């Protein structure tokens, strides 16, 4: 129940830069190709993530096996990150259509 409340709150307040966060939650903002912005909320030591993009919440997405990087999925959408620090990059994809929704996403530091 607590997880779903967090997702609802995140979707409602996605434009705010800071939210009160439990200790097991890491929140990051990404700027993607074309200037679009994504908010990702990682939980449970990065085992799952919720992603807010274009006023829509995706998740929870759970960590799944990936050839490289870290991939999160719920069978409908995927959030894939690779690298760390300044070289970190991510993208969001619809698994239903195979369409990349956002790419070239770099964390805003």
Residue frames as qw, qx, qy, qz and C-alpha x, y, z in Angstrom:
[[0.000, 0.887, 0.462, 0.000, 0.00, 0.00, 0.00],
 [0.336, -0.768, 0.085, 0.539, 2.82, 2.38, 0.92],
 [0.416, -0.089, 0.582, 0.694, 4.43, 1.90, -2.53],
 [0.181, 0.604, 0.655, 0.417, 1.23, 2.79, -4.40],
 [0.174, -0.920, -0.269, 0.225, 0.69, 5.88, -2.25],
 [0.401, -0.541, 0.315, 0.669, 4.22, 7.00, -3.16],
 [0.336, 0.216, 0.664, 0.632, 3.48, 6.53, -6.89],
 [0.025, 0.818, 0.550, 0.167, 0.27, 8.58, -6.60],
 [0.302, -0.862, -0.052, 0.405, 2.06, 11.33, -4.71],
 [0.445, -0.285, 0.476, 0.703, 4.91, 11.35, -7.20],
 [0.252, 0.467, 0.662, 0.529, 2.51, 11.66, -10.12],
 [0.109, -0.895, -0.433, 0.004, 0.63, 14.46, -8.37],
 [0.271, -0.919, 0.113, 0.263, 3.71, 16.45, -7.45],
 [0.847, 0.189, 0.230, 0.440, 6.08, 15.55, -10.29],
 [0.350, 0.804, 0.026, 0.479, 6.91, 19.21, -10.95],
 [0.446, -0.866, 0.195, -0.116, 8.35, 19.77, -7.47],
 [0.468, 0.618, -0.599, 0.202, 12.09, 19.33, -7.06],
 [0.125, 0.249, -0.849, 0.449, 12.00, 17.90, -3.55],
 [0.748, -0.376, -0.297, -0.459, 9.63, 15.56, -1.79],
 [0.517, -0.527, 0.600, -0.309, 9.95, 14.01, 1.64],
 [0.733, 0.306, -0.582, -0.175, 11.50, 10.63, 0.98],
 [0.898, -0.412, 0.146, -0.042, 11.87, 7.49, 3.06],
 [0.342, -0.692, 0.583, 0.255, 15.50, 6.38, 3.45],
 [0.596, 0.001, 0.758, 0.265, 15.12, 3.55, 0.91],
 [0.495, 0.773, 0.396, 0.034, 13.99, 5.91, -1.87],
 [0.370, -0.344, 0.300, 0.809, 16.31, 7.69, -4.33],
 [0.428, 0.801, 0.381, -0.172, 14.79, 10.29, -6.62],
 [0.404, -0.249, 0.415, 0.776, 16.49, 11.49, -9.82],
 [0.462, 0.776, 0.167, -0.396, 15.55, 13.91, -12.56],
 [0.586, -0.013, 0.582, 0.564, 16.75, 13.23, -16.12],
 [0.348, 0.709, -0.084, -0.607, 16.89, 15.57, -19.11],
 [0.713, 0.166, 0.647, 0.213, 16.45, 13.73, -22.39],
 [0.267, 0.077, 0.545, 0.791, 16.93, 14.41, -26.10],
 [0.088, -0.593, -0.549, -0.583, 14.60, 17.20, -27.18],
 [0.077, -0.375, 0.316, -0.868, 14.62, 18.75, -23.69],
 [0.726, -0.422, -0.368, -0.400, 11.99, 16.42, -22.22],
 [0.135, -0.498, 0.670, -0.534, 12.29, 15.70, -18.51],
 [0.765, -0.203, -0.592, -0.150, 11.79, 12.44, -16.63],
 [0.389, -0.581, 0.511, -0.500, 11.51, 11.89, -12.89],
 [0.738, 0.033, -0.673, -0.019, 12.59, 8.45, -11.65],
 [0.531, -0.584, 0.399, -0.467, 12.01, 7.22, -8.12],
 [0.594, 0.227, -0.768, 0.072, 14.14, 4.19, -7.27],
 [0.685, -0.515, 0.218, -0.468, 13.12, 2.04, -4.31],
 [0.947, -0.239, 0.210, -0.054, 14.36, -0.90, -2.30],
 [0.491, -0.529, 0.537, 0.437, 18.07, -0.45, -3.13],
 [0.262, 0.492, -0.504, -0.660, 17.33, 0.10, -6.85],
 [0.301, 0.100, 0.947, 0.051, 15.28, -3.13, -7.21],
 [0.232, 0.673, 0.684, 0.160, 12.32, -1.19, -8.64],
 [0.144, -0.148, 0.078, 0.975, 11.55, 2.23, -10.09],
 [0.281, 0.763, 0.560, -0.157, 8.63, 4.47, -10.90],
 [0.337, -0.007, 0.338, 0.879, 9.03, 6.84, -13.85],
 [0.239, 0.783, 0.416, -0.396, 7.04, 10.00, -14.54],
 [0.266, -0.101, 0.519, 0.806, 7.17, 11.14, -18.16],
 [0.177, -0.205, -0.493, -0.827, 4.79, 13.45, -20.00],
 [0.505, -0.218, 0.267, -0.791, 2.40, 13.54, -17.00],
 [0.909, -0.047, -0.297, -0.288, 2.11, 9.75, -17.03],
 [0.439, -0.586, 0.653, -0.194, 3.45, 7.38, -14.37],
 [0.787, 0.256, -0.548, -0.122, 5.06, 4.10, -15.40],
 [0.250, 0.299, -0.814, 0.432, 5.56, 1.51, -12.72],
 [0.441, -0.705, 0.530, 0.166, 6.39, 0.07, -10.53],
 [0.748, 0.530, -0.397, -0.046, 8.96, -1.34, -12.95],
 [0.818, -0.491, 0.297, 0.037, 11.01, -4.20, -11.53],
 [0.028, -0.687, 0.672, 0.274, 14.65, -4.95, -12.26],
 [0.947, 0.237, 0.183, -0.115, 14.98, -7.67, -14.91],
 [0.736, -0.188, 0.421, 0.495, 17.91, -9.37, -16.64],
 [0.383, 0.899, -0.063, -0.203, 19.76, -7.18, -19.16],
 [0.853, 0.347, -0.054, 0.387, 22.69, -7.76, -21.51],
 [0.447, 0.134, -0.244, 0.850, 24.26, -4.56, -20.17],
 [0.190, -0.357, 0.086, -0.911, 23.25, -1.81, -17.82],
 [0.139, 0.205, 0.819, -0.518, 20.19, -2.06, -15.58],
 [0.295, -0.216, -0.578, -0.730, 16.76, -2.69, -17.06],
 [0.273, 0.186, 0.680, -0.655, 13.41, -2.27, -15.29],
 [0.307, -0.082, -0.660, -0.681, 10.15, -3.56, -16.76],
 [0.501, 0.101, 0.616, -0.599, 6.53, -4.37, -16.04],
 [0.446, 0.267, 0.826, 0.217, 5.89, -5.96, -19.45],
 [0.299, 0.854, 0.425, 0.016, 4.33, -2.75, -20.79],
 [0.179, 0.953, -0.183, 0.163, 7.20, -0.29, -20.40],
 [0.856, -0.093, -0.144, 0.487, 10.97, -0.45, -19.88],
 [0.094, -0.970, 0.219, -0.055, 13.37, 2.00, -18.25],
 [0.920, 0.097, -0.055, 0.376, 16.97, 1.14, -19.09],
 [0.162, -0.953, 0.253, 0.044, 20.03, 2.79, -17.55],
 [0.896, 0.191, -0.076, 0.393, 23.67, 2.33, -18.42],
 [0.416, 0.476, -0.257, 0.731, 26.84, 3.79, -16.94],
 [0.488, -0.690, -0.431, 0.316, 27.23, 5.85, -13.81],
 [0.329, -0.544, -0.019, 0.772, 28.06, 9.37, -12.79],
 [0.190, 0.605, -0.195, -0.748, 28.61, 11.74, -15.72],
 [0.140, 0.205, -0.821, -0.514, 28.43, 8.86, -18.22],
 [0.310, 0.307, 0.846, -0.307, 25.01, 7.61, -17.04],
 [0.334, 0.118, -0.403, -0.844, 22.37, 7.51, -19.78],
 [0.355, 0.230, 0.851, -0.312, 18.86, 6.07, -19.88],
 [0.299, -0.018, -0.491, -0.818, 15.85, 5.60, -22.11],
 [0.506, 0.185, 0.624, -0.566, 12.15, 4.81, -21.73],
 [0.216, 0.107, -0.776, -0.583, 10.43, 2.43, -24.15],
 [0.761, 0.044, 0.192, -0.618, 6.88, 1.17, -24.68],
 [0.280, -0.197, 0.932, 0.120, 7.10, -2.62, -24.83],
 [0.578, 0.488, 0.584, -0.295, 3.63, -2.79, -26.38],
 [0.558, 0.814, 0.064, -0.150, 4.60, -0.79, -29.46],
 [0.824, 0.040, 0.119, 0.553, 8.40, -1.04, -29.36],
 [0.229, 0.844, 0.080, 0.479, 8.53, 2.77, -29.57],
 [0.499, -0.086, -0.362, 0.783, 11.22, 4.69, -27.73],
 [0.160, -0.885, -0.436, -0.047, 9.38, 7.32, -25.66],
 [0.133, -0.965, 0.227, -0.010, 12.48, 9.16, -24.42],
 [0.912, 0.112, -0.058, 0.391, 16.17, 8.64, -25.16],
 [0.458, 0.468, -0.207, 0.726, 19.53, 10.17, -24.40],
 [0.501, -0.804, -0.170, -0.270, 18.37, 10.82, -20.83],
 [0.502, 0.285, -0.493, 0.651, 21.11, 12.19, -18.59],
 [0.452, -0.646, -0.535, 0.302, 20.71, 12.80, -14.86],
 [0.032, 0.850, -0.009, 0.526, 20.43, 16.44, -13.83],
 [0.679, -0.204, -0.455, 0.538, 23.05, 17.00, -11.14]]
